Amino acid sequence: MAIQKKHGKGRLDKWYRLAKEKGYRSRAAFKLVQLNKKYGFLEKSRVLIDLCAAPGGWCQVAAECMPNQSLIVGVDLAPIKPIPRVISFQSDITTDKCRAIIRSHLKHWKADTVLHDGAPNVGAAWVQDAFSQAELVLESLRLATDFLAEGGNFVTKVFRSKDYNPLLWVFKQLFNSVEATKPPSSRNVSAEIFVVCRGYKAPKRIDPKFLDPKHVFAELAAPTPNNEAKVFNPEKKKRKREGYEEGDYTQFKELPVTEFINETDPIAILGTYNKLSFQQPIGGDMALSALDRLEETTDEIKQCCEDLKVLGKKEFRNLLKWRLKVREKFGLVVNKKKSKDQEDESEEVAEIAPMDEELAIQEELHRLREKESKADKKLRRKENEKKRKEIVRLQMHMTTPMDIGMEQVGPYGDDPTFNLRRIDKAGARDAVVNARDIPAESSDESESETEDEEDDVDGDRLERELDGLYERYQERMEDRDTKLRAKKARKQYETDEWEGFSEDNKSDDEEEEETGPAPLASNKPQSDTLSNNASLFFDQDIFQGLDEEEEDEEEDDDDDDDDEEEAEREEEEEDSEEEEVPAPKQKSKKETKKQEKKKEKKQESEWVDSEDEEAEKQINDPRKPNGQLDIDIITAEAMALAQAMASGEKRSTDIVDDGFNRFSFRDVDGLPEWFLDDENQHSKIQRPITKAAAAAIKEKLRAINARPIKKVMEAKGRKKFKAAQKLEKLRKKSALLADDEALSERDKAQSISKLMSKAGKKKPKQQVKLVVARGNNRGISGRPKGVKGKYKIVDSRMKKDIRAQKRLAKKKQ
Ligand SMILES: C[S@@+](CC[C@H](N)C(=O)[O-])C[C@H]1O[C@@H](n2cnc3c(N)ncnc32)[C@H](O)[C@@H]1O
């Protein structure tokens, strides 16, 4: 409050800090922010009166939320420092003078909203203190009825007391809708709630009794007690919910701290009072007057005493502990070890001290239990997360880089074999098992030579293993079904064109095929074209260096090429200028180097890199690596022939024999091309086709055709990408909302669900506006005047053309 002195440190609650941060003059500002968030009355108001406005937090919020050029008038007993866009003055809202000033500011305008956040000032010697909160509310309502426009809003603070219901009744007579709410920024310990009255009925005449405190808050005569009923149904004791005690309308209660030390029920004091004062009452205990000088009375304790309403559990515990210490110091607590007689003497202490200790112990226990359960939860969450990730990886057929596993189980997992459990294909696993014996490259430069030699030996072994693996791989490749290979080649071709957004789109078929480690080309496999197991295998640390080496080599290569060019240039220069340059020598050296490199490259190129290159090769080269012809069976004849061979009906020699027939040696010299084209269709042996072969080919073609075309895939990819982007945007927005401390949990949830539903809605398709090319639009090029968005210029000619086209189409049908 404006006059009441605020103790900055004592009110360090979240809203206080937020208000400071956002530049609001009071934490109360957030109450209006939250009320407006819920009811949205500020945005709709053009004229607003803020009664009891000092220091001006509500006025600031109103100025922020109301439309430009709105009229905001703030009044308070206390002065209000100027606020942009706000007219403020000092007056008592219960007086006619205040009414007149407001009128002078409003002129002929009516107010859309009247706000009232007044509370009778406590401690100051004002006459206005005589008013109770409820009376002040009624006064503000009276003022509101003078200025409110029909349909206007009245927002007021009320305290839960016995006057609350009569007040609500009055509001309901004057407004269409009356809702009581407690914004999150209002302290729970505070009895205040806010009543939002909307839709002022603006009656022509208001019965003065409605706004007269004497009538509104008049006590109803107590009904005559039914003593007979009492005998049979004894009265049950009800909890007192009326709010303030009779005759005690002050909100701020202060107690000398000495009372807190002396009293037998410290917890009740902490719950009732606002402040524990260190000012010693006249004639108080001298020893206690030195309380604030005790070393136990830390600054924190003093701050806690300043405002008990903002304290948390921890602070209360600290205060209780401090009280115990002080009591001990002043000899108010009898030590447990002391004799029983003494215990009897200080009856009160024996009762209270253990209670405090027990409280402390209980709280401590509770805290420990909470901590333990938190740790448990965290562990469980972590494990669940781990499992979830694993499942996702499995589902997506993603390769698991070795170091992901390491995260959880140490640098090499539980098992020093790099945990290659998943490589279950015998060849690969054997190789890995052998490979694991190879010590990892040591970064320690001071390793002895013998260790280096060992490394070399192991390196050779690794080479051998890789050779063996590759040979096995080649054998498997040869055994492959041609159908699957063609399929893969096609797929690979497609993925070359459009990779989409999924990390791994391999089909099950492909994965089944990719059992062995992928061949190496340029030593380093490309993980996105390898099978899971192969990628796992090549993800091992021992392969990591190879990449760099290769890059280095490439770089060297480039350098070599450059050097070579340079050398050549130099040679030319030498020829012309007859200078003595060791270029030829250099060149010969480099040439040999280059040749060596070429040789190496040639060897490497034999190691087919990945499915990608393999597929390409298969497309371009009709031969397999072993020299056999690589023919895909794509016709029913070929399939029938293959079936006959597979079932032993025919042998390869029969096929060769069949090759020699009457069409084998046709004399085509001098024949025209058109004739040959036609002839070729018939000048061949017509082989019988079996039903099964025809069905197999049909099925094959169906499978090929079932795959989406490239454009469809691209469109799908784009759609997926856009959806992902949208989702990401939404995620960011909702995270921002969730972090916004100014919003209540309910508001946050509402805003987020609003966002979601908005995002779910499809944008309506933009309508194309048809503009007829007549008048000013005749013969114009470009956008016609006054037309926004998509448009299409049409004319009568076009209409006729379209009609003619339709007629033709109909005729053709
Ligand atoms: C809780 S504060 C208002 C805070 C204000 N809404 C804000 O956001 O900064 C209550 C105010 O009511 C004022 N007040 C109490 N009785 C009043 C009266 N009779 N006339 C005018 N103002 C009064 C006090 O001066 C005090 O500043």
The ligand as an SDF file (V2000), in Angstrom:
LIG
                    3D

 27 29  0  0  0  0  0  0  0  0999 V2000
   -3.9980   -2.3930   -2.1320 C   0  0  0  0  0  0  0  0  0  0  0  0
   -3.8110   -0.6980   -2.3480 S   0  0  0  0  0  0  0  0  0  0  0  0
   -4.1970   -0.4920   -3.9930 C   0  0  0  0  0  0  0  0  0  0  0  0
   -3.1380   -0.9760   -4.8910 C   0  0  0  0  0  0  0  0  0  0  0  0
   -3.3750   -0.5960   -6.3220 C   0  0  0  0  0  0  0  0  0  0  0  0
   -4.5170   -1.2940   -6.8560 N   0  0  0  0  0  0  0  0  0  0  0  0
   -2.1910   -0.9110   -7.1860 C   0  0  0  0  0  0  0  0  0  0  0  0
   -2.2740   -1.6900   -8.0770 O   0  0  0  0  0  0  0  0  0  0  0  0
   -1.1430   -0.3220   -6.9700 O   0  0  0  0  0  0  0  0  0  0  0  0
   -5.1560   -0.0500   -1.4920 C   0  0  0  0  0  0  0  0  0  0  0  0
   -5.2490    1.4340   -1.5780 C   0  0  0  0  0  0  0  0  0  0  0  0
   -6.5270    1.8210   -1.1130 O   0  0  0  0  0  0  0  0  0  0  0  0
   -6.3830    3.1700   -0.7130 C   0  0  0  0  0  0  0  0  0  0  0  0
   -7.5560    3.5990    0.0480 N   0  0  0  0  0  0  0  0  0  0  0  0
   -8.0530    3.0980    1.1890 C   0  0  0  0  0  0  0  0  0  0  0  0
   -9.1370    3.7700    1.5650 N   0  0  0  0  0  0  0  0  0  0  0  0
   -9.3470    4.7190    0.6300 C   0  0  0  0  0  0  0  0  0  0  0  0
  -10.3220    5.7410    0.4570 C   0  0  0  0  0  0  0  0  0  0  0  0
  -11.2870    5.8910    1.3240 N   0  0  0  0  0  0  0  0  0  0  0  0
  -10.2180    6.5300   -0.6020 N   0  0  0  0  0  0  0  0  0  0  0  0
   -9.2440    6.3870   -1.4970 C   0  0  0  0  0  0  0  0  0  0  0  0
   -8.2990    5.4360   -1.4030 N   0  0  0  0  0  0  0  0  0  0  0  0
   -8.3540    4.6290   -0.3230 C   0  0  0  0  0  0  0  0  0  0  0  0
   -5.1140    3.1350    0.0730 C   0  0  0  0  0  0  0  0  0  0  0  0
   -4.5390    4.4170    0.1480 O   0  0  0  0  0  0  0  0  0  0  0  0
   -4.2670    2.1680   -0.7090 C   0  0  0  0  0  0  0  0  0  0  0  0
   -3.3400    2.8210   -1.4920 O   0  0  0  0  0  0  0  0  0  0  0  0
  1  2  1  0
  2  3  1  0
  2 10  1  0
  3  4  1  0
  4  5  1  0
  5  6  1  0
  5  7  1  0
  7  8  2  0
  7  9  1  0
 10 11  1  0
 11 12  1  0
 11 26  1  0
 12 13  1  0
 13 14  1  0
 13 24  1  0
 14 15  1  0
 14 23  1  0
 15 16  2  0
 16 17  1  0
 17 18  1  0
 17 23  2  0
 18 19  1  0
 18 20  2  0
 20 21  1  0
 21 22  2  0
 22 23  1  0
 24 25  1  0
 24 26  1  0
 26 27  1  0
M  CHG  2   2   1   9  -1
M  END
$$$$
